[in-house]
Each structure stands twice: as structure tokens, then as C-alpha cells.
Amino acid sequence: MPAFLPSLKQNGHLERIHITVCIVGSRKIEGRDDYGSQGWDIFAPNLSIYGFDADPEACEQANADIEARQVNWTEKHIPLALWNCEGSFPIYVTNFPGCSSLYPPNESYLERFQSQNLDWHKLVATVEIETTTLDNFCATEGINEIDFLQLDVQGAEKQVLEGGIKILEKSIISLKTEVEFNYLYVGQPLFSDIDIYLRDKGFRLFDLSLEGRAVRKDSLISSSIHPGTLFVGNAFYFRDLVQGNVANNPNTPEKMFKLACIADMLEFTDYALEILAYLTRNYGNDENYNFAREIVESLSQIPPLIEKGLDALPIIVEMKNYLT
């Protein structure tokens, strides 16, 4: 859970920022797919969530749910397929709708494994759909800023990034993207392609959660150390604004504070603390960016730090000098 956001909320700091989240592939399959109920509502009412999914029914269900819950933030799900250009393309509909993609499933490869992947990825239909780009949507809707981007579009993540290059370079400071390490879909970009693309745009890989493996079909055994072939994971990227300006995305105090909040929301606690301390050291004369109180309050709630002797910790000693 976040370490600093509760104190920042209580002391009024979150009232000064607005967080915009964009989820491409926003079908809500399980509870963790609902951002508002997973803690992001701490930013409400200053929270906007835009979800995109090629399935109109999934968007309709998500919008109906939001309306029924009468949430205190802005959230809408738009039935659009995002790509790197506008046009008409086939979408490959699979047995499990969440595995449908603009890339055809690699069935000849998947059938070599013991897993539900083959069944989920079985092709059941091909439908022609219209695509647009994230940049075009933002221009049409007058969206000038997105802070956090999540991608889960079954192999098409790099194409979505290419179609959102303007908003990516202008405002996005953090993103989470599904990545594949082997070809679940024919011709899809893999993790290495996405990583190179994002590093070139000023992002740094902070973590990989490895979530999908499969054992060969003919194997009667598998190793506990290497339990099958790695298929799928999630990669977390942040801009390193402490290091300096990145492309068109300047390290203003407000931008850095947003970055700290998102890092804490995603439980990258060490990065959140580094940024909050940096802001306090460099902009602490402005009460809006003096977070000494919140740092001390938050760290004082952590039992292992209390056991070490809180008042002797260097960060506590330093931050107390900034208390007003």
C-alpha cells in the first residue's frame, strides 16, 4: 500500500494536482483492473480515467458500472481500437475475448505447450475494424496531458506507443505495459522492442513482474528453478526527472510531485521518497513543495524504522531541519 499518499491527502497536497490515467485495453476482467477501487480514488475528485477497448460491449459494461456506483472522479471507456495510424484492419477474435488482437495468434507455437494459452488464443473469427491513434483522440477531445499510461493490447503495445508519440513525449511520466517474451502472436513486437523504444524516449525500466509461463506439451516434468518458458509479464517505466529534463517533459516541481505520487501509488516507495526529499531540499521554501512533515509522519508509522531508532535515521534528521 502507498506509504506517503495518506499523509499528503490529509494535509491537502493532493488538492493541488490533477492525475490523468489512460488505460488502453481497459476490459475489466478482474478486480485489479478497476483502478478507482484499487486505491487511485485517493486522488478524487481530481482524477480522470480514460479507458479504451475495441469491444463496445466491454466499454458499455464499464460505463454502466461507473454510472451505477456514482463515483466522485471522471471515468469513461471509449470503444476504439488504438494503433499507430488510422485505417481499417482485421482484428483476430479468440476463444477468450481478452486475448483478441490485431495480430493473429501463433497457434502452431502455442500448441507445443501445456497451458490454457492455446485454448484462450484459438482463433474463432476475423472482423474488420477501424483504428485511430492516441494522439488523434487527444487532439479531438482536447486532452493536453496524460500522467500515467497502462497498455494491455495483446502484442500491439508498441504500435499504440507509436500512435501516441506526441502525448508520450509531452506529458506521460510513468507507464505500465504488458510485454511478451515469446511470440504469442505472429509478428508482434517483444519486450526487447518495447524496452528499446521507451528508453530512447527517456523512460527507465523500474521493474518486471513475470506472470505467464508454460511447460512443453510432451514433458512429464519441469524444473522448480526454471518452470517452463517465459511468455508474459508487466513492465513498469518511469521518467527520471531527478536526473534532469527529458525531451519535452520538463522536471518542474509540479510534474515531479505528480511523479512521486504515482510512484507511491504503484508502491515504488523508494523512488517516491527520493523525489519528495529532492523537492523539499530544492523547493522547500515554497510550502507547496515542502514535504518534510509528510515524510516524517509517514516514516514514523513503519514499525521496522521505529525499532531502528527513528530519530537517528539520516533522512529524519535532515527533514526535521525543513519542518516549519
N, C-alpha and C positions, 0 to 999 in steps of 0.2 A: 504494500500500500504506500501511497505517497508520504514522504517524510515532512515536507515543508508547506505543502498546499493548504492544509487545515489552518495553520497559523497565518499564512498570507491571506487567506479568505477572512478569517476572524478580524484581522487588523486592517481590512479594507483595501489591500493592494490589488486584488483581482477585479475591483470595480473599475480600474483604470485601463484595462485591456479588453480586447475582444478576440477570442480564439475562433478561427475558421478551420473546420476539418472537412476534407474531401475524401470520400471512400469510393473507389472505383471497383465494382464488383461487390455491391452492398447487400446482396441477398442475405437475410438473417436466418442462418441455418441453426445456430445455437446461441445461448445467452451471451457469450463473449462478443458476438457480432453486433450487439446493441450498445453502442458507445455511451449513450446517455445514461444507461443503467449500470455502466461499468466504471463509474467514477467521474467521467467527463462533465457530468452535470454540476460539478463544483464551480465551473466557470459560468453557469447560467445566472442571469439571463443573457450574459454576454458571450453566447456560444451559438455558432451556426454550423450545421452539419449538412453537407450535400452528398447524397448517395446516388450512384449511377449503376444501373444494371440493364442488360439487354432484354431481360424478361419483364414485360409490362406487368404481368401478374404479381411478380415478386415486389415490384415497386408499389403497386396498388395496395398490397397487403401491408407493407411497411408504412405507407402514408396513412392508411386506415388505423393502424395501431397507434401511431403518433397522435392522431386526432382524438382517438378514444381516451388516451392517457392524459390529455390536456397538459402536455409538458410545458415547462417555462423557458424553453430555448427554441430556436428556429431549426427545424429539420425538415428536409424534403428529399424525396427519392425520385429520380428522373429516369424514365425508360429510354435511355440512349446507349448505344454501343460506341465506346470511345476507341479511337485508333490513331494512327499518325497522319491521316488525311480524311477528307470527305469522299464518300463513294458508296458503291453497292458491293457487298462482299458476302460470301456464304458463311453462315455460322453452322458449326458441326454440333448438332444436338445429341447428347449422350444419354445413356440409360439413367444416370443420376444427373439431373439438370445442372447441378452446381459444377459439373465437370465439362459442360459445353464450352466450346472455344471457337475462335476464329482460325485456329489451326486444327487440322484433322488429328484425331487420336492415333497414337502409334501402336496400333493393336498387335502387329506382328512382334513387337518388342515386349509389350506388356504380357502377352500370353506365355512368356517364358518364366513368369513369376507366380508364386503362391500368394495371392493377396486379392482383396476386393477391388483393387485398382482396375483389373481387366473388366470386371462386371460393370463398375461405375463408368468406365470410359468406352463401353461398347457404343458404337455409332447407331443411332436409331433414325435419324433424319438429317437432311441438309436444307436449310432455309436461307433465302436471300434477305439480308438486312441492310439498312442504311447506317453508315458510320459518320461520326463527326470527331472533332478534336476537343481536348480540354481547353485549349486556348480560344477556339472559336466560341465555345459555350460561355466562357468567362467574358469574352468581349461582348457577346449578345446580351448577357444578363447583367453587365456592369459590375462584375466581380473583379476587384482590383487586387485582392490579397487572399492567399490560402497559406495557412501556417503549417498544417500537418496533412500529409497525403498518405493514404493507405491504398495499396494495389493488390488485388486478388482476381486476376482475369485469365487464369489458366494458360499461361505461356505468352500472353500478349502484353506483359508489363512494360517491356522496353518500347513497344510501339506507342503505348499510352504516354510514356515519358516524352517521347519524341514529339508527340502532338501537343504536349503541354510545356514546351521548352521556354516560352515567354514567362508564364506564371511560375515555372520552376526556378528560373534564374532570378526573377524579380522578387519573389516573396517566400517561397517554401523553405522552411528551416529544418524540417525533420520529416522523415517518411519511413513507413514500414511496407515492405513488399514481399509477396510470396516469390520464392525462387525455386527453380528446378535444377537439379544437378545431372540429370539424365533425361533423354528425350521422351517425355510422356506424350508429346505432340510432335508431329512431323515438322521439322524445320524451325522449331521455336528457338528463341534466344535462351541461353542458360545463365546460371548465376554469374559466371565469369564475364559475360557480355554486359549484364546489367551493372556489375560492380565497376567495370572499366568506364562505362558511360557516366555513372554517378560520380566517380572520383574525378573525372575530367570536368564535372560541373561544380566541384568544390565541396562535395559531401565526403564524409568519412564513415566507414563501416564501424559500428559500435558493438554489434552482437549478431550471432546467428542462432536461431532456435531450430534444431533439426528434428523434424516431425514425422517424416514418412520414409520407411524402409520396406524392402520386400526381399524374401528368400526365393531362390531359384526353384522352379516347379518340381524338378526331378530330385531335389536334395531332401534327404531324410534327416539331416542335422544342420545346425547353424551355430556359429560361434557366439558366445556371450560378449566377446570383445568387439567383434565386427558382425553384428546381427543382420546381415543382408546388405543389399545395395541401397545406397542413399538416393532417395528420389526428391523429396520436397522439404523445404524449410521456410523460415521467415527471416529476412534480413532487416536490421534496424540501422538507419543512417541519420546522422546529424551534421549540420554545419558546425565548424569550429570557429565561432565568432570571437572567442577569447584570443585566437591567434591573429585576427585582423579581418578586414573587409574581404568578402568573397564575391568576385564578379560584380553584379549589380545589386547584391544583397548586403547592405552596409551593417556594421555592428553598432547600431545605435543602441542607447540604453533600453529603449522600449523593446526593440527586437530581441536583445539579449535576455531581457526579463521574460518575454514570451518563451524563448528557448529554454530557460531554466524551468519554467512551469511545465512545459511539455516533457522535458527530460524527467522531472519528478513524477509526472502523471504516468509515464512509461516505466517508472522505477529504475531509472538510471540516476540513482541518488547521488553518487559521487560527482557526476557532471553537473547536476542541479546545484550542489553545494559550491562547486568551483565557480560557477557563474554568479551566484548570489554573493559570494565573498568578493569576487572581482568587481562587481557593480558597487558594492559597499566601499571598497578601497578607492575606487576611481571616481565614483559619483556620489559618495556618501554625504556630501554637503547638501545635496537635494534630498529632502525627506522621502520623496517618492522612490528613491533608489538606495536608501539606507536600509538594509535588511538585517542589521546586526541583531535586533530584537527577535526577529523570526528565526534566525539561525540558532541563537542561544535557547530560545523557547523550545524549538523542535528537537535539538540535540539533547536537551535536558529531559526528554521523555523516553530516551533509549537506555534501557537497563544496563547493557554492557558498558556504555560510556560512563554511566553513573558509577559503576563498580571500579572503573579505572581512575576515578577521581576527576570529575568533570572540570573543576576549576583549574586543574593543572594542564588541561589539553591546550595545545598551542592555538587552535582555531578559536576556542572560547576566550582565551586570554586576549587575543587580537581583537575579536569582535566586541568585547566589552569596552574597548577603547573608543568604539564608534557609537555606543549607546547614548541616546540623548534624553 
